[in-house]
Amino acid sequence: MKFLNKYLKDSKTLIFFDLEGTQLTQEIIAIGAVKVTLDNKNNIKKKFAPFKRYVKSKGKIGPVVENLTGISEDLLQKEGINFKDALLQFQNYVGNDLNSKFLSYGAFDLRLLHQTANINDLVENAFINRINHNYIDFSTILSQFIRDDKNQLLSLTEALDVLNVTFQGNNHDPEADAINLMLLYQAFLKERGILKEQYIKVLLNNPKLPRPIHRLMKDLLKGKTISKDDLSKYVEEEL
């Protein structure tokens, strides 16, 4: 899809990632990612084994986050590593392609990254700056074509459902969320019929769409033949 080119800017390596964070201090407690390479049409050509690390936080996880993610203080003590080491391992997984793009679903992941960097005195970290510079919020791309009936953004799970993709794994597992974001990206490119149908709905539900144009679009969808005179008529009725 040519539309993606302005976001990908000819990058042929994508990192789909997801972060889980503490309830109050907003520190990263888990990182999940999947690295892929693309062909000349932005389709996924090669998938790498997923990346997952648990990260020890300075603040408490919090009961809400623990219930959502299943990540406990005991788990972090047994399997977690400090943020600096986790960041270095993530960097090694990503590799040295400085044009790699980092995709998450919603900008909350980037906020978690910045907050954790602040807490750990890593604000000037080169890899974090690289992520920030090459970051793409895939929900902003998808929301231009797919929204709910109230014109609201969809969750990752809801978006997958619209595109007939079954969620794999468990919600709020960062590795699973990264994998499912990759699946969403694939479906976004593949399911052009669904995308077209959903995009028409988004256009019709756009509150900023002028009423005359909205009425013309509805006429078209009903199979009517429209003309400049119809536009003139609808405009006149608004005056």
C-alpha positions in Angstrom: 0.0 0.0 0.0 1.5 3.3 -1.1 -0.1 5.1 1.8 2.4 3.5 4.2 5.4 4.8 2.3 5.1 8.3 3.9 5.4 6.6 7.4 7.9 3.9 6.6 10.1 6.2 4.4 11.6 3.2 2.5 12.5 1.4 5.7 12.8 -2.4 5.2 13.0 -3.4 8.8 10.2 -3.0 11.3 10.1 -3.7 15.0 6.6 -4.3 16.4 6.8 -3.8 20.2 4.7 -3.6 23.3 5.6 -2.5 26.8 3.9 -3.2 30.1 4.3 -0.8 33.0 3.7 -0.3 36.7 0.3 1.1 37.8 1.5 4.3 39.5 5.1 5.1 38.7 4.6 4.1 35.0 7.9 2.1 34.8 8.5 -0.6 32.2 8.2 -4.1 33.7 8.1 -6.1 30.5 9.2 -5.7 26.8 7.9 -7.7 23.9 8.9 -7.3 20.3 9.0 -9.0 16.9 11.4 -7.9 14.2 10.5 -8.3 10.5 12.0 -7.3 7.1 9.8 -6.1 4.2 9.7 -6.6 0.5 9.4 -3.8 -2.0 5.6 -3.7 -1.5 5.9 -3.4 2.3 4.7 -6.9 2.8 6.5 -9.0 5.5 9.3 -11.0 3.9 11.0 -12.5 7.0 10.0 -12.8 10.6 12.6 -13.2 13.4 12.1 -15.0 16.7 10.2 -12.8 19.2 12.0 -10.9 22.0 10.7 -10.8 25.6 12.3 -9.5 28.8 10.9 -8.8 32.2 12.3 -5.6 33.8 12.7 -4.9 37.5 11.0 -1.7 38.5 11.8 0.7 41.4 8.1 1.2 42.1 5.5 -1.4 42.9 3.6 -3.1 40.1 0.2 -2.4 41.6 -2.8 -4.7 41.9 -4.6 -3.6 38.7 -1.5 -4.2 36.5 -0.7 -7.4 38.2 -4.3 -8.7 37.6 -4.2 -7.6 33.9 -0.7 -8.9 33.1 -0.1 -11.7 35.5 3.3 -10.2 36.3 4.0 -10.3 40.0 6.7 -8.9 42.2 8.0 -12.5 42.7 8.2 -13.0 38.9 10.2 -9.8 38.5 12.6 -10.8 41.3 13.1 -14.3 39.7 13.2 -13.4 36.0 13.5 -9.6 35.8 16.7 -7.7 34.9 17.4 -4.0 35.4 16.2 -1.6 32.8 19.6 -0.7 31.4 20.5 -4.3 30.7 17.1 -5.0 29.2 17.5 -1.9 26.9 20.9 -3.1 25.8 19.5 -6.6 25.0 16.6 -5.1 23.1 19.1 -3.0 21.1 21.1 -6.1 20.3 17.9 -7.8 19.1 17.0 -4.8 16.9 20.4 -4.6 15.2 22.3 -1.8 13.6 19.9 -0.7 10.8 19.5 2.9 11.8 16.5 3.2 9.5 14.5 0.5 11.3 11.0 1.7 12.3 9.5 1.0 15.7 5.7 0.3 15.8 3.4 0.1 18.8 -0.4 0.4 19.1 -1.1 3.6 20.8 1.4 6.2 22.1 1.3 5.0 25.7 4.3 2.7 25.0 6.5 5.6 24.1 5.4 7.5 27.2 6.4 4.4 29.3 9.8 4.4 27.7 10.4 8.1 28.4 9.2 7.8 32.0 11.4 4.8 32.6 14.4 6.5 31.0 13.8 9.5 33.3 13.7 7.3 36.4 16.9 5.5 35.4 18.8 8.6 34.3 18.9 7.4 30.7 17.2 10.4 29.0 20.2 10.9 26.7 20.5 7.2 25.8 21.2 6.9 22.0 19.0 3.9 21.5 16.0 5.5 23.2 16.5 8.6 21.0 16.7 6.3 18.0 13.3 4.7 18.9 11.8 8.1 19.5 13.1 9.4 16.1 11.8 6.3 14.2 8.6 5.7 16.1 5.2 5.0 14.5 1.9 4.7 16.3 0.1 2.2 14.1 -3.2 3.1 15.7 -3.1 6.5 14.1 -2.6 4.9 10.7 -5.4 2.4 11.2 -7.8 4.9 12.6 -7.8 6.8 9.3 -9.6 3.8 7.8 -11.2 1.9 10.6 -13.2 3.2 13.6 -16.2 2.1 15.6 -19.8 3.3 14.9 -19.2 6.3 17.3 -16.1 7.3 15.3 -13.9 6.2 18.2 -10.5 4.4 18.0 -10.5 0.6 18.2 -8.4 -1.4 20.6 -5.9 -3.8 19.1 -8.2 -6.8 19.8 -11.2 -4.9 18.2 -9.2 -4.0 15.1 -8.1 -7.6 14.6 -11.7 -8.7 14.9 -12.8 -6.2 12.2 -10.1 -7.6 9.9 -11.1 -11.2 10.7 -7.9 -12.1 12.5 -8.0 -14.2 15.7 -6.0 -12.8 18.6 -3.1 -15.1 19.5 -2.0 -15.7 23.0 -3.0 -13.6 26.0 -3.9 -9.9 26.3 -1.3 -7.8 28.1 1.5 -10.3 27.4 4.0 -8.0 25.6 5.3 -10.7 23.3 1.7 -11.7 22.3 0.7 -8.1 21.8 3.7 -7.5 19.6 2.9 -10.6 17.5 -0.7 -9.6 17.2 0.3 -6.1 16.1 2.4 -7.7 13.4 -0.7 -9.8 12.3 -2.8 -6.6 12.3 -0.2 -5.0 10.0 -0.4 -8.0 7.6 -4.2 -7.9 7.6 -4.1 -4.1 6.9 -2.2 -4.8 3.7 -4.1 -7.9 2.7 -7.8 -7.2 3.5 -8.3 -4.4 1.0 -12.0 -5.2 0.6 -12.7 -4.9 4.3 -10.5 -1.8 4.5 -12.4 -0.1 1.7 -15.8 -0.9 3.3 -14.7 0.4 6.7 -13.1 3.5 5.2 -16.4 4.5 3.6 -18.0 4.2 7.1 -15.3 6.4 8.6 -15.9 9.0 5.9 -19.7 9.0 6.4 -19.2 9.2 10.2 -16.8 12.1 10.0 -18.4 15.0 12.0 -16.3 17.4 10.0 -17.6 16.3 6.7 -19.9 19.1 5.2 -23.5 18.1 5.0 -23.8 18.6 1.2 -20.8 16.2 0.7 -22.2 13.8 3.2 -25.6 13.7 1.4 -23.8 13.2 -2.0 -21.9 10.3 -0.6 -25.1 8.7 0.7 -26.7 9.1 -2.7 -23.7 7.4 -4.3 -23.9 4.5 -1.9 -27.6 4.0 -2.7 -26.6 3.7 -6.4 -28.0 7.1 -7.5 -26.4 9.1 -10.2 -25.3 12.5 -8.9 -24.2 15.6 -10.7 -23.0 19.1 -10.1 -26.6 20.2 -9.9 -27.2 17.9 -7.0 -24.3 19.5 -5.2 -25.6 22.9 -5.9 -29.1 21.9 -4.6 -27.7 20.5 -1.4 -25.5 23.6 -0.9 -28.5 25.9 -1.5 -30.5 24.0 1.1 -27.8 24.7 3.7 -27.9 28.5 3.1 
